[in-house]
Amino acid sequence: MAKEPKSKVLSKKHLARIEREQRQTRRILIASGAVLLLVIGLVAYGVLEQSFFRPMQAVATVNGDKIPTRDFQARVRYTRQGIVNRYNQYAQFAQAFGSDPNTQQMFSDQLQQLASQLNPVPLGQQVLDEMIGDKLVAQETAKRGITVSDAEIDKLLQDSFGYFPNGTLTPKPELPTNAPETLSPTQLALVTATPTVTPTLTATATPVLTTTPSATATPTLLPSATSIPSATPVPTQYTESMYQNNYKTEVAGFKNNINLSQSQFREIVRVYLLRQKLMDAITADLPTQQEQVWLKDLVVADEETAKTAKQRLNNGEDFSKLVTELSTDTNLKSKGGDAGWLIRDTMEANYADVAFKLSVGQTSDPVQDTRGWHILELVGHRTYQLSTTEYDQLRQDFFQNWLTTQREASTVKIYDYWMDRVPSDPSLPTTTTGQ
């Protein structure tokens, strides 16, 4: 009869070892699970950081209002798309009309200039400054109760796509023009020709939607022009359905090509309209006429030379000949001192005070400004009616100066990491970059 196997009796030592091994196994499993959870958490955080936290992080704040990374990047891509569109248009023009060497050089220079505008950091700085200005505009319009409706956005979009439901586009009224000028005998004795210089200042461009109207093609949407160009009404066969199809195609292109949503696009349009309304309000009392003086200017380095020149003029010497002999301003020297028509805003205060008190044909005593010592001779004094173009430029300058003043008085914080978040797309097609 077979013997039954003896049951193995575990000693306390063996039981303790088994218990230790079980505890170690549990610790390993817990640690592995913790590591796995940590890895999953880090991956999830990385995804959230890239897809949510970073896009919502501010690249700048304006009086506490944030400019999110998401909106900044969308605006940069929108601006880049406009530059790329212009580049492609000029490249097509160059191929079609660039057989002449001078014309080819002109197109080549323009293409190089546009390509240089895609440099990420300068372009990012430009866009960031524009968006800071947008925040200042939004804050000021909120104070003034200025708003933009969806209907106004729709109207601007229809105009820019060349769709005019009413069949007409009311042209902007032009300012009156100046009557032809006639020189007096005194003025004729002072000069040989009427100068063509009329002072204008340089305005900073405001991001805006600009298009070329067409019933069949989608518009070119450019963010760096100063105004929406006048459009010619298209034939009535350009129906609302056609407009809607063109608009949807363009918006879909924005989404697919530069990840710009329809709401972001409409916000760009809304801010542009806010700018226009605010500029209208701020410049409402800006005069359409300017007081101007036509001067001849002798510039010398020191007071003693200026006094000597004044005495020689008093003794009957010719102003233009003295300019040719003594002037330290080479530009004026080449024109006999003729500075053309000037406005007060382009002059230093003490210079302007003297200039605007002179009578025609009168020469001033020596007057100093940062350029040197001057003897002025007045050729003419007039009230000048600005043209529509000149007045629009004046309004742009006045508004830009207002924006600059507002920014200086505001709390603006810019975070340096914005430079690492400037998109480099869209870029120029490889088929055009080699041109």
Secondary structure, DSSP 8 states (H G I E B T S, - for coil): -----------HHHHHHHHHHHHHHHHHHHHHHHHHHHHHHHHHHHHHIIIIIHHHSEEEEETTEEEEHHHHHHHHHHHHHHHHHHHHHHHHHHHHHTTSHHHHHHHHHHHHHHHHTT-HHHHHHHHHHHHHHHHHHHHHHHHHT----HHHHHHHHHHHTT--TTS-----------------HHHHHH-SS---------------------SSS-----SS-SS--------TTS-HHHHHHHHHHHHHHHHHHH---HHHHHHHHHHHHHHHHHHHHHTTT--SEEEEEEEEEEEESSHHHHHHHHHHHHTT--HHHHHHHH-S-HHHHTTTTEEEEEEGGGS-HHHHHHHTT--TT-B---EEETTEEEEEEEEEEEEEE--HHHHHHHHHHHHHHHHHHHHHTS-EEE-GGGGGG----S---HHHHT-
